[in-house]
């Protein structure tokens, strides 16, 4: 279903990722981005690895794990060095999938 969303809907997801301030909605958008499995969303997703919110970083790890690409693996490798050991462990696990 998500792969058939069309470019217009994907553009809306991108725009909302940039603008959303509500953390719960942002986490949901990050999850959707991961389910879309599109390389063109990786730059946006990378912008969330430094978030102060644990749940945003966790959602980012899982989203990156869904996108099979060298850049996604590289970002996960960076996240595997996170100061928060919970995020570091998740990133290591997702980079192996």
N, C-alpha and C positions, 0 to 999 in steps of 0.2 A: 504494500500500500504506500509506504513512504517513498519508495523509489519512483512512484508514479505521481508524485505531488506536483511536478512541473516547476519550471525555473522561477515562476512568479512567487510561488509559495516558498521556495527555498530562499529567494531573495528576502522575503519577509522574515524568515527565521534568522538570517544573517543580520538584518536591520535590528530586530528585537534583541539579539545577543549583544549588540553594541549599546543599546539604549536602556535595557531593563535594569532597574535598581532594586526591585523586590527580589530578595535572595531565593525564595521558594520558586518563583516563576523563572528566574535565571537558571536554577538547577534543572528545571523541566526542559528549558530550551537547550541546555547543554546535552541532556539525555537525548533529545530529538536529533540534535546535530550528530551525535554518535551513531544513532540508528540510521541516519541518512548515508553514513559511510562514504562521505565525499572528501577528497583531498583538499578541495578549495575551502573547507571549513577549518583546516588545521591551524592556520594563522590566528583565527579568532579564538579557537580553543586554547592555543598556547598563551593567549593573554590572560587566562584565568588561573594559570599555575601559581601565580603569586598572590592569589586572593587570601585575605585574612580569614575567610569563612571555610571551615573544614569541609562542610558538605559540598560547597562549590568545587573545591579541589578534588574531592572524592568523585563527584559526578564527572569531572574533567578526565580523571584517570580512566573511568569506565568508558567514557565516550571515545577516548584515544585508543583504548583496547579494541573497540569495534571497528576502527578504521585501520585496515591492513595496508600500511605503507612504510617505507623507510623513515620518512619524516615523523610519523606517529611514533615509531619505535624510538627515534632519537629524543623526542619530547618526553616519552615515558622514562627513558634513561636518565634524563635530567631530573625528573620527578622522583626517581629512585634515590636521589641524593637529598631529598627534602628533610628539613630539620624535624618534622613531625614523622616519627617512625611508622605510624599507621599509614600515612600516605606513601612513604618510601616502600613499605612492604607491598601495598596494593599495586604500586607502579611496577615493581619487580615482577610480581605475579602476572600482571596484564601484559608486560612486554614479552613474556614467554609463551603466551597463548598463540 
